[in-house]
Amino acid sequence: MRWLLCAAAAACLLLSACAGHGPRQPLPAGVVPFEEALHEPRWRDAAGVARGTLEDSRRKHGLPSLSVAVVIEGKPVWAAVSGWRDIERQKPATLATSYRLGSTSKAVTATALARLVDKGAMTLDAPIGTWRKDLPNPAWPALTPRQLASHTAGIVDYDQNRDLVGLFHSIRERKQFNSVKAALSVFDGNRLKYPPGAGFRYTSFDIVLLSAAMEGAAGLPFLDLLDREVSQPLGTTSLAADHQDRNVPNRATFYWRDAKGVRRWRTVNHSYKWAGGGLIATSSDLARIGAAWLDPNFIDPATRNAFWEPQRLAGGTINPQSYAIGWRSNLNTALLGQDQPVWNVHHGGVSQGAYSWMCVYPELKIVVALNANARLDDFATFMAIEQDITRVFLKAGRAASQVDRSVGLPASKAG
């Protein structure tokens, strides 16, 4: 009963915390800022069509800004952004504007994990107690990176958290946690919800705990590990933690929106979940990270294939979200139609005043990243914008039937 009362109180706090603050205001009238970079002239016509799609989508859905980047065959092709980074100050969004990635952070964390696996610093099926000896919950040392990264470990989600102090902080999002170990206190008072491997429950807490093990294996704080394994080799200089209390250059302002206008989202602190939902980046850098998975010199193809295989539960069935290791992996019939399913590996993120989406089409060798500094009414609509843009470049570049099977479908998708 005490837990229910506290949960009810937390729910009331959540309702008061979710909305934006300040007066509602319309988007600025007049000319809408727009910036683009065409990296290869042969895509000029496709970029012109895609620009119309981007601007129409931003206007139709009342978004302050909408940003996209396209990589084809490992090379940046086109990036563009329409709208405002900061409405109150009339600052335009630019290609250097960073957006909250939300849960797309999980795929970024998986990128660093894959690099550690390639180096032999970690294995997917060893207990995380191998690398981290100071875990505060006695059930945690036996969990494996595979179970955590595929959300089959039995860790609770936000709405199941019976650690009442942690529940409060994860809802209020104001407390600064100065280390991953400190962030574990948000959920360390919970029992596992099911035997590891027996069920599926999507939760950012899985990835926070995984990042603690990664720290132990690498001998580095998590953010330094990301810098070493992702930012430095790829040149993704915008990839960072969303330090809301700091003056982060070029970070977007984030907004709550409805049909009547927008309000600036309240200040939040994501230090309790950097690895699972607390990173920021530009669309160009996010697309670069996705494209790096197709580079055999960055991630070994055998490791990539293992990470992109949807994970099976103890009973032998694939988990209900076709979740792989840090990614979702499935056949897409919306892009080219029911008769031409295309394998895609992707992750999306819903954060406070932000939507993020990264999609890799391994057979087509296309990667697209899309970001906005407000939410749409539903995430499927946001994904559809990416697919509209992807079709433009597919039509311009090659016949839809010309797919490269050399990357290898996961066993669960082949045949």
Summary of the structure (lengths in Angstrom):
residues: 415
radius of gyration: 20.8
end to end distance: 51.4
largest distance: 65.3
contacts: 1452
relative contact order: 0.17
helix: 37%
strand: 20%
